[in-house]
Amino acid sequence: MTELDPVIHAPARLRIVTALNEALADGDEVTFPVLQKLLGMTAGNLTTHLAKLEAAGYVETSKAFAGRKPVTYVALTPTGRAAFRTYRTHLLDLLGGGS
C-alpha cells in the first residue's frame, strides 16, 4: 500500500503546499502576510508549519526589506512541487481515482 508523505499530510501543511502549488508558478514567491490571509492562519501556526516544510526542503523562505520594513517571502521549491505531485497521485490511488 502506498504511504502518504507525513510532512505534507498534516491538514495545515497540506493547505499550505496546495495553496503555493496552485497560486504560484515555478520560481514565484508570495509574502508571508498574503499567504497568512489566504489561508486564514495565525502567524505562529503558519510559522510552525512552514518551518517543518522548510526542514523537509519543500519550501524556502527569504527575508528582504521594503524600505525599512522587513518582508518574508515564501516559495515552493522544485522538491516541494514534486513531493506534492507524488502526494496527490498517491492520494488519488488510495481513493481509487487513479492519476
N, CA, C and O of each residue as an XYZ file, in Angstrom:
396
protein
N       0.829     -1.175      0.000
C       0.000      0.000      0.000
C       0.884      1.253      0.000
O       1.906      1.304      0.684
N       0.486      2.231     -0.755
C       1.220      3.480     -0.870
C       1.044      4.318      0.392
O      -0.072      4.475      0.889
N       2.146      4.855      0.906
C       2.074      5.729      2.076
C       2.091      7.174      1.631
O       2.823      7.555      0.717
N       1.277      7.963      2.290
C       1.257      9.397      2.013
C       2.379     10.077      2.788
O       2.694      9.685      3.911
N       2.969     11.077      2.193
C       4.058     11.832      2.803
C       3.558     12.478      4.101
O       2.681     13.341      4.047
N       4.091     12.085      5.263
C       3.597     12.629      6.527
C       3.879     14.121      6.707
O       3.177     14.798      7.458
N       4.896     14.631      6.025
C       5.188     16.062      6.126
C       4.066     16.864      5.471
O       3.638     17.884      6.012
N       3.597     16.422      4.339
C       2.525     17.124      3.619
C       1.157     16.768      4.181
O       0.245     17.594      4.147
N       0.999     15.553      4.698
C      -0.328     15.048      5.057
C      -1.017     15.799      6.200
O      -2.245     15.792      6.274
N      -0.270     16.436      7.081
C      -0.895     17.215      8.157
C      -1.799     18.267      7.510
O      -1.366     18.955      6.585
N      -3.043     18.406      7.976
C      -4.005     19.296      7.303
C      -3.493     20.711      7.018
O      -3.679     21.218      5.912
N      -2.860     21.345      7.986
C      -2.381     22.716      7.771
C      -1.292     22.754      6.704
O      -1.281     23.643      5.853
N      -0.381     21.790      6.751
C       0.699     21.774      5.756
C       0.179     21.413      4.382
O       0.688     21.916      3.380
N      -0.818     20.556      4.312
C      -1.438     20.239      3.022
C      -2.070     21.491      2.429
O      -1.953     21.728      1.227
N      -2.736     22.294      3.250
C      -3.324     23.549      2.765
C      -2.244     24.507      2.263
O      -2.422     25.161      1.235
N      -1.127     24.592      2.983
C      -0.037     25.485      2.586
C       0.538     25.054      1.243
O       0.656     25.866      0.325
N       0.891     23.783      1.127
C       1.522     23.281     -0.101
C       0.552     23.387     -1.275
O       0.954     23.752     -2.380
N      -0.711     23.073     -1.046
C      -1.709     23.189     -2.111
C      -1.831     24.631     -2.577
O      -1.845     24.900     -3.778
N      -1.921     25.556     -1.632
C      -2.044     26.977     -1.987
C      -0.829     27.452     -2.775
O      -0.974     28.133     -3.790
N       0.361     27.098     -2.317
C       1.573     27.522     -3.021
C       1.659     26.882     -4.402
O       2.057     27.540     -5.364
N       1.293     25.612     -4.509
C       1.335     24.921     -5.793
C       0.354     25.533     -6.790
O       0.681     25.709     -7.964
N      -0.836     25.850     -6.323
C      -1.879     26.373     -7.213
C      -1.700     27.856     -7.520
O      -2.009     28.296     -8.628
N      -1.211     28.625     -6.567
C      -1.157     30.079     -6.723
C       0.130     30.587     -7.376
O       0.156     31.681     -7.940
N       1.188     29.794     -7.297
C       2.484     30.270     -7.767
C       3.033     29.427     -8.909
O       2.945     28.199     -8.892
N       3.590     30.091     -9.879
C       4.321     29.392    -10.935
C       5.706     29.047    -10.399
O       6.130     29.591     -9.379
N       6.407     28.157    -11.072
C       7.771     27.814    -10.665
C       8.597     29.078    -10.494
O       8.604     29.946    -11.367
N       9.293     29.183     -9.367
C      10.174     30.311     -9.120
C       9.488     31.525     -8.527
O      10.172     32.463     -8.117
N       8.156     31.549     -8.464
C       7.446     32.681     -7.868
C       7.415     32.535     -6.354
O       7.625     31.450     -5.812
N       7.150     33.645     -5.689
C       7.054     33.643     -4.237
C       5.928     34.566     -3.804
O       5.450     35.393     -4.581
N       5.514     34.414     -2.560
C       4.422     35.200     -2.006
C       4.891     35.727     -0.648
O       5.711     35.094      0.016
N       4.376     36.873     -0.243
C       4.759     37.384      1.061
C       4.027     36.607      2.153
O       2.930     36.090      1.941
N       4.647     36.538      3.304
C       4.073     35.832      4.443
C       2.672     36.356      4.789
O       1.763     35.548      4.976
N       2.461     37.690      4.881
C       1.109     38.165      5.220
C       0.041     37.785      4.190
O      -1.100     37.505      4.556
N       0.405     37.775      2.922
C      -0.555     37.389      1.880
C      -0.925     35.916      2.043
O      -2.100     35.559      1.960
N       0.071     35.061      2.274
C      -0.187     33.631      2.476
C      -1.016     33.423      3.744
O      -1.947     32.618      3.757
N      -0.677     34.141      4.793
C      -1.409     34.036      6.054
C      -2.879     34.393      5.862
O      -3.764     33.693      6.354
N      -3.133     35.476      5.150
C      -4.515     35.902      4.903
C      -5.250     34.890      4.014
O      -6.405     34.551      4.273
N      -4.580     34.420      2.984
C      -5.174     33.436      2.070
C      -5.620     32.184      2.820
O      -6.684     31.632      2.541
N      -4.802     31.741      3.774
C      -5.073     30.503      4.497
C      -5.891     30.715      5.772
O      -6.428     29.762      6.336
N      -5.982     31.970      6.223
C      -6.703     32.253      7.456
C      -6.041     31.631      8.677
O      -6.723     31.175      9.595
N      -4.726     31.614      8.686
C      -3.967     31.017      9.794
C      -3.337     32.108     10.647
O      -3.096     33.216     10.168
N      -3.071     31.795     11.906
C      -2.346     32.740     12.743
C      -0.886     32.759     12.298
O      -0.405     31.812     11.674
N      -0.196     33.833     12.620
C       1.215     33.937     12.245
C       2.038     32.818     12.879
O       2.901     32.231     12.227
N       1.770     32.526     14.145
C       2.524     31.484     14.838
C       2.294     30.108     14.245
O       3.239     29.338     14.072
N       1.048     29.793     13.934
C       0.718     28.497     13.349
C       1.358     28.349     11.975
O       1.943     27.311     11.665
N       1.248     29.386     11.154
C       1.844     29.348      9.822
C       3.359     29.202      9.917
O       3.954     28.424      9.171
N       3.983     29.938     10.822
C       5.436     29.866     11.008
C       5.875     28.458     11.390
O       6.863     27.948     10.862
N       5.142     27.829     12.308
C       5.467     26.476     12.756
C       5.407     25.486     11.599
O       6.314     24.672     11.427
N       4.353     25.553     10.818
C       4.201     24.605      9.709
C       5.174     24.894      8.575
O       5.669     23.966      7.935
N       5.453     26.159      8.318
C       6.453     26.493      7.298
C       7.826     25.962      7.696
O       8.589     25.515      6.839
N       8.147     26.008      8.989
C       9.447     25.502      9.457
C       9.579     24.010      9.163
O      10.646     23.550      8.756
N       8.501     23.252      9.366
C       8.542     21.814      9.077
C       8.683     21.561      7.579
O       9.422     20.671      7.159
N       7.974     22.346      6.780
C       8.077     22.201      5.322
C       9.455     22.626      4.831
O       9.999     22.022      3.906
N      10.018     23.653      5.439
C      11.351     24.118      5.048
C      12.414     23.087      5.439
O      13.358     22.857      4.683
N      12.267     22.468      6.609
C      13.219     21.439      7.045
C      13.220     20.248      6.083
O      14.246     19.593      5.899
N      12.072     19.973      5.475
C      11.969     18.876      4.508
C      12.445     19.294      3.118
O      12.549     18.456      2.223
N      12.735     20.586      2.930
C      13.177     21.081      1.630
C      12.036     21.392      0.683
O      12.255     21.555     -0.518
N      10.808     21.476      1.211
C       9.631     21.689      0.366
C       9.319     23.163      0.127
O       8.739     23.512     -0.901
N       9.691     24.021      1.052
C       9.505     25.459      0.854
C      10.794     26.183      1.207
O      11.647     25.666      1.928
N      10.908     27.381      0.682
C      12.016     28.274      1.011
C      11.422     29.569      1.515
O      10.419     30.057      0.993
N      12.055     30.119      2.542
C      11.677     31.456      2.974
C      12.897     32.343      2.806
O      14.034     31.911      2.993
N      12.637     33.579      2.453
C      13.719     34.546      2.326
C      13.238     35.861      2.911
O      12.044     36.162      2.915
N      14.180     36.626      3.397
C      13.847     37.903      4.023
C      14.479     39.024      3.216
O      15.596     38.911      2.713
N      13.729     40.098      3.112
C      14.206     41.288      2.399
C      13.610     42.504      3.107
O      12.896     42.374      4.101
N      13.910     43.656      2.588
C      13.340     44.883      3.133
C      12.590     45.616      2.043
O      13.056     45.718      0.909
N      11.422     46.126      2.399
C      10.661     47.033      1.544
C      10.764     48.377      2.246
O      10.022     48.666      3.185
N      11.694     49.188      1.774
C      12.013     50.410      2.511
C      12.729     50.010      3.785
O      13.799     49.404      3.738
N      12.141     50.348      4.924
C      12.741     49.981      6.202
C      12.004     48.825      6.867
O      12.350     48.419      7.977
N      11.001     48.301      6.198
C      10.173     47.257      6.784
C      10.622     45.877      6.293
O      10.741     45.660      5.088
N      10.872     44.938      7.224
C      11.256     43.591      6.796
C      10.061     42.854      6.183
O       8.925     42.984      6.637
N      10.356     42.084      5.147
C       9.330     41.299      4.466
C       9.858     39.873      4.318
O      11.006     39.667      3.924
N       9.012     38.892      4.636
C       9.357     37.488      4.461
C       8.613     36.961      3.239
O       7.403     37.140      3.098
N       9.366     36.310      2.366
C       8.794     35.708      1.164
C       8.811     34.189      1.317
O       9.724     33.625      1.921
N       7.800     33.542      0.768
C       7.684     32.085      0.823
C       7.530     31.568     -0.603
O       6.775     32.123     -1.401
N       8.259     30.494     -0.908
C       8.178     29.879     -2.230
C       8.178     28.362     -2.086
O       8.790     27.817     -1.168
N       7.499     27.697     -2.985
C       7.523     26.243     -3.063
C       8.742     25.853     -3.889
O       8.922     26.345     -5.004
N       9.567     24.984     -3.355
C      10.773     24.559     -4.076
C      10.405     23.523     -5.147
O       9.317     22.949     -5.102
N      11.295     23.286     -6.094
C      11.053     22.204     -7.054
C      10.851     20.854     -6.350
O      10.031     20.044     -6.783
N      11.593     20.618     -5.273
C      11.426     19.392     -4.489
C      10.033     19.346     -3.877
O       9.389     18.297     -3.868
N       9.568     20.482     -3.365
C       8.234     20.560     -2.774
C       7.142     20.343     -3.804
O       6.146     19.670     -3.534
N       7.330     20.909     -4.974
C       6.347     20.748     -6.051
C       6.272     19.275     -6.482
O       5.185     18.745     -6.711
N       7.429     18.627     -6.587
C       7.467     17.203     -6.958
C       6.844     16.347     -5.856
O       6.108     15.403     -6.145
N       7.135     16.673     -4.593
C       6.562     15.926     -3.471
C       5.047     16.076     -3.447
O       4.334     15.120     -3.144
N       4.553     17.260     -3.762
C       3.104     17.467     -3.796
C       2.470     16.662     -4.928
O       1.413     16.060     -4.739
N       3.100     16.644     -6.096
C       2.571     15.841     -7.213
C       2.511     14.363     -6.829
O       1.524     13.683     -7.109
N       3.564     13.875     -6.192
C       3.599     12.475     -5.756
C       2.525     12.223     -4.711
O       1.822     11.214     -4.774
N       2.392     13.132     -3.747
C       1.365     13.010     -2.710
C      -0.020     12.920     -3.340
O      -0.830     12.065     -2.983
N      -0.269     13.813     -4.273
C      -1.576     13.854     -4.936
C      -1.855     12.550     -5.699
O      -2.959     12.009     -5.629
N      -0.869     12.064     -6.412
C      -1.015     10.808     -7.142
C      -1.313      9.654     -6.189
O      -2.202      8.844     -6.447
N      -0.563      9.583     -5.082
C      -0.778      8.517     -4.106
C      -2.151      8.633     -3.462
O      -2.818      7.622     -3.240
N      -2.575      9.836     -3.163
C      -3.901     10.032     -2.568
C      -5.002      9.589     -3.528
O      -5.951      8.914     -3.128
N      -4.868      9.970     -4.784
C      -5.858      9.549     -5.777
C      -5.871      8.034     -5.944
O      -6.935      7.435     -6.101
N      -4.697      7.414     -5.911
C      -4.616      5.957     -5.999
C      -5.328      5.311     -4.821
O      -6.062      4.337     -4.991
N      -5.113      5.854     -3.622
C      -5.767      5.312     -2.426
C      -7.281      5.468     -2.490
O      -8.024      4.620     -1.995
N      -7.729      6.558     -3.102
C      -9.155      6.806     -3.228
C      -9.775      6.078     -4.415
O     -10.992      6.096     -4.600
N      -8.924      5.438     -5.217
C      -9.425      4.678     -6.359
C      -9.691      5.529     -7.582
O     -10.371      5.097     -8.513
N      -9.145      6.761     -7.581
C      -9.403      7.670     -8.711
C      -8.318      7.680     -9.755
O      -8.440      8.372    -10.766
N      -7.253      6.925     -9.534
C      -6.139      6.948    -10.485
C      -5.482      8.306    -10.530
O      -5.821      9.171     -9.721
N      -4.550      8.530    -11.449
C      -3.889      9.828    -11.533
C      -4.412     10.547    -12.722
O      -3.994     11.673    -12.996
